[in-house]
């Protein structure tokens, strides 16, 4: 674009790869001519900069071959940026949209690599919080998870936001209900992503954000034609109770060894988001009863 910079730090910007609410991602080249991606913070206030700094801190701590590696970062200048490995290839979102669902063999490879990526991320004490088909790139060496744009440390104080952060079709109920968010939210997103890769449709459908989020919190997931062990795993990951979902390490073991983790017993107490639904329903019933008496 005419207003885009041509160079940031030691990197020459070549083209735009994407744009979001937080910033713009560019294809760039370093001084040796190697391709990299540069995420440049959009002009914003102190809160936007704080989020960007936290993203950089989180991303620098993730190491492993299943995630795009962060190579450099400058969060102190006038235009903070993060430099990461450029993974050449289409996103899972584009592949499924253009060619249809993955084959069983492709789906299994995707499941193993993305579960391993989550294990790497969680081992570093990070919650990705926006795992989705658009943030999985199918590169020459297989799938890699990218974009820690809303990641945060698992023990960090949540940042103040104007609403739920994430992509509705892949958000866990606790994200939508503004409950504490930890690694189980990424597991829920993994299950939803697996269903999309297998069927071409997210497990809670499409439509307006409000409609999708309502289905996430109140309805059972539609697993479509997904079958076999992967169907069982996806169902476990899409449990509305975070404590009932397997960990990323358990997912990797289940995929490699065929050993499903034992389901955790459900807590006797009703989750807070279900209490809210029950209270709202009780209010509607009470209002109807009062109106019946008055009229």
C-alpha positions in Angstrom: 0.0 0.0 0.0 1.2 3.6 -0.6 1.5 4.3 3.1 3.4 1.1 4.0 7.0 1.5 5.1 9.7 0.0 2.8 12.0 -1.0 5.6 11.8 -1.7 9.4 15.0 -2.1 11.3 17.3 -4.5 9.4 14.4 -5.8 7.2 13.2 -4.8 3.8 9.4 -5.2 3.4 8.3 -6.9 0.2 4.5 -7.5 0.5 1.6 -7.7 2.8 0.6 -11.1 4.0 -2.3 -10.1 6.2 -3.8 -7.5 8.4 -5.7 -7.7 11.7 -6.9 -5.5 14.5 -3.5 -5.4 16.1 -1.2 -4.8 13.2 0.0 -5.7 9.7 2.1 -8.8 8.8 4.6 -8.4 5.9 6.7 -10.7 3.9 10.2 -9.3 4.3 13.9 -10.1 3.7 16.8 -9.8 6.1 20.2 -8.4 5.2 21.2 -11.8 3.8 18.1 -11.9 1.6 16.4 -14.7 3.5 12.5 -14.4 3.7 11.0 -13.7 7.1 7.6 -12.3 8.3 7.4 -9.0 10.1 4.5 -8.1 12.2 4.2 -4.3 12.7 2.1 -2.9 15.4 -0.7 -0.7 14.2 -0.7 2.8 15.7 -2.5 2.6 19.0 -2.4 3.6 22.7 -0.7 2.2 25.7 -3.0 -0.8 25.9 -2.2 -1.9 22.3 1.5 -1.6 23.0 1.2 -3.5 26.2 -0.5 -6.4 24.4 2.1 -6.3 21.7 5.0 -6.5 24.2 3.3 -9.4 25.9 3.0 -11.2 22.6 6.7 -10.7 21.9 7.6 -12.0 25.4 5.4 -15.0 24.9 6.5 -15.9 21.4 10.2 -15.7 22.2 9.8 -18.5 24.8 8.2 -21.0 22.4 10.7 -23.4 20.8 10.1 -26.4 18.7 9.8 -27.6 15.1 6.0 -27.4 15.0 5.6 -23.7 15.4 6.9 -20.7 13.4 10.0 -19.6 15.3 10.4 -16.0 16.4 13.7 -14.6 15.3 13.8 -11.0 16.4 11.7 -8.3 18.1 11.9 -4.6 18.9 9.2 -3.4 21.2 10.9 -0.3 22.5 10.9 1.9 19.3 8.2 4.1 17.8 7.0 1.2 15.6 7.3 -2.1 17.6 7.6 -5.2 15.5 8.2 -9.0 15.7 10.1 -11.0 13.2 9.4 -14.7 12.7 10.2 -17.6 10.4 8.5 -17.4 7.1 6.6 -20.7 6.5 5.9 -21.0 2.8 2.6 -22.6 2.0 -1.2 -22.1 2.2 -3.1 -22.0 5.4 -5.3 -25.0 6.4 -8.3 -22.6 6.0 -7.5 -22.0 2.3 -6.7 -25.6 1.6 -10.0 -26.9 2.9 -12.0 -24.1 1.3 -10.3 -24.6 -2.1 -9.9 -28.4 -2.2 -12.3 -29.8 0.4 -11.7 -31.8 3.6 -8.4 -33.6 4.1 -7.9 -37.3 3.5 -7.7 -39.6 6.5 -3.9 -39.8 6.2 -3.5 -36.0 5.8 -5.9 -35.5 8.8 -3.8 -37.8 11.0 -0.6 -36.0 10.2 -2.2 -32.6 10.8 -3.6 -33.8 14.2 -0.2 -35.1 15.4 1.8 -32.0 14.3 -0.7 -29.5 15.7 -1.1 -31.4 19.0 2.7 -31.4 19.3 2.7 -27.7 18.6 0.3 -27.1 21.4 2.5 -29.2 23.7 5.5 -27.0 22.8 3.4 -23.9 23.4 2.0 -25.0 26.8 5.4 -26.3 27.9 6.7 -22.7 27.6 3.8 -21.6 29.8 1.9 -19.9 27.0 -1.8 -20.0 25.9 -2.2 -19.3 22.2 -5.9 -18.4 22.5 -6.5 -18.2 18.7 -5.7 -21.6 17.3 -7.8 -21.9 14.1 -7.4 -23.1 10.5 -6.1 -19.7 9.4 -3.3 -19.9 11.9 -2.0 -23.3 10.7 0.3 -23.2 7.6 0.8 -26.3 5.6 4.5 -25.9 4.7 6.9 -28.2 2.9 7.8 -29.9 6.2 4.2 -30.2 7.4 1.8 -28.2 9.4 3.1 -25.4 11.6 1.2 -23.2 14.1 1.7 -19.5 13.6 0.5 -16.1 15.0 0.7 -15.6 18.8 -1.2 -12.3 18.3 -3.3 -12.8 21.4 -1.2 -15.3 23.3 -0.3 -14.7 26.9 1.6 -16.3 29.8 -0.6 -18.8 31.7 0.2 -17.0 35.0 -0.2 -13.5 33.6 -2.9 -11.1 34.7 -5.6 -11.0 31.9 -5.6 -7.9 29.8 -8.7 -5.7 29.8 -10.6 -6.0 26.6 -13.9 -4.9 25.2 -15.2 -8.5 24.8 -14.1 -12.0 24.1 -10.8 -12.4 22.2 -10.5 -15.0 19.5 -12.4 -16.4 16.5 -16.0 -17.4 17.6 -16.2 -20.7 15.7 -13.0 -21.9 17.6 -13.4 -20.3 20.9 -14.0 -22.3 24.1 -17.1 -21.6 26.2 -14.9 -20.1 29.0 -13.5 -17.5 26.5 -17.0 -16.5 25.5 -18.2 -16.3 29.1 -15.2 -14.3 30.2 -14.1 -17.1 32.6 -10.4 -17.8 33.3 -8.7 -19.0 30.2 -5.9 -21.6 30.2 -4.4 -24.3 28.1 -7.8 -26.2 27.9 -9.1 -23.4 25.7 -6.4 -24.2 23.1 -7.5 -27.9 23.3 -11.1 -26.9 22.5 -9.9 -25.0 19.5 -7.8 -27.9 18.4 -10.8 -30.1 18.5 -12.9 -27.6 16.5 -10.0 -27.2 14.0 -9.8 -31.0 13.5 -13.5 -31.2 12.8 -13.2 -28.4 10.2 -10.3 -30.1 8.5 -12.2 -33.4 8.3 -15.6 -32.0 7.2 -15.1 -28.5 5.8 -17.5 -27.0 8.5 -16.7 -25.9 12.1 -18.5 -28.1 14.7 -20.8 -25.2 15.7 -21.6 -24.0 12.3 -21.3 -20.6 10.6 -23.2 -17.4 10.7 -23.1 -14.3 12.9 -20.6 -14.2 15.7 -23.5 -14.0 18.3 -25.2 -17.1 16.8 -22.0 -19.1 16.7 -21.0 -18.2 20.3 -24.5 -19.1 21.5 -24.1 -22.6 19.9 -20.7 -23.0 21.4 -22.0 -22.5 24.9 -25.3 -24.3 24.6 -25.3 -27.0 21.9 -23.4 -30.2 21.3 -20.8 -30.1 18.5 -21.7 -31.5 15.1 -18.8 -33.9 14.3 -20.1 -34.7 10.8 -18.4 -37.6 9.0 -15.4 -37.6 11.3 -15.0 -41.2 12.6 -12.7 -43.6 14.5 -10.3 -42.5 17.2 -10.1 -39.0 15.9 -13.8 -38.5 16.4 -13.5 -39.7 20.0 -10.6 -37.3 20.6 -12.4 -34.4 19.0 -15.5 -35.0 21.2 -13.4 -35.1 24.3 -11.6 -31.9 23.3 -14.9 -30.1 22.7 -16.3 -30.9 26.1 -17.8 -27.7 27.6 -16.1 -28.4 30.9 -12.4 -27.4 30.6 -11.3 -29.9 33.3 -12.7 -32.8 31.2 -10.5 -32.1 28.2 -7.2 -33.9 27.7 -3.9 -32.0 27.8 -1.8 -31.5 24.7 0.7 -34.1 25.9 -2.1 -36.6 26.3 -3.3 -35.8 22.8 0.1 -36.5 21.4 0.3 -39.8 23.2 -3.2 -40.8 22.1 -2.3 -40.0 18.5 1.0 -41.9 18.5 0.2 -44.8 20.8 -3.5 -45.1 20.5 -3.9 -44.6 24.3 -6.9 -42.3 25.1 -6.5 -40.5 28.4 -9.1 -41.5 31.0 -12.0 -39.1 31.2 -12.0 -37.0 34.3 -15.2 -37.2 36.4 -17.4 -34.2 36.0 -17.5 -31.8 39.0 -20.7 -31.9 41.0 -21.1 -28.1 40.8 -22.6 -26.5 37.8 -20.2 -24.4 35.7 -20.7 -20.7 36.0 -21.8 -20.3 32.4 -24.6 -22.8 32.9 -25.7 -21.1 36.1 -26.1 -17.9 34.0 -28.2 -19.7 31.5 -30.4 -21.2 34.2 -30.8 -17.9 35.9 -31.8 -16.2 32.6 -34.3 -19.0 31.9 -35.7 -18.7 35.4 -36.2 -15.0 34.9 -38.1 -15.6 31.7 -40.4 -18.2 33.3 -41.0 -15.9 36.3 -41.8 -12.9 34.1 -44.3 -15.0 32.2 -45.9 -16.2 35.4 -46.3 -12.7 36.7 -47.8 -11.4 33.5 -50.2 -14.4 33.6 -51.4 -13.3 37.0 -51.7 -9.6 36.1 -53.6 -10.2 32.8 
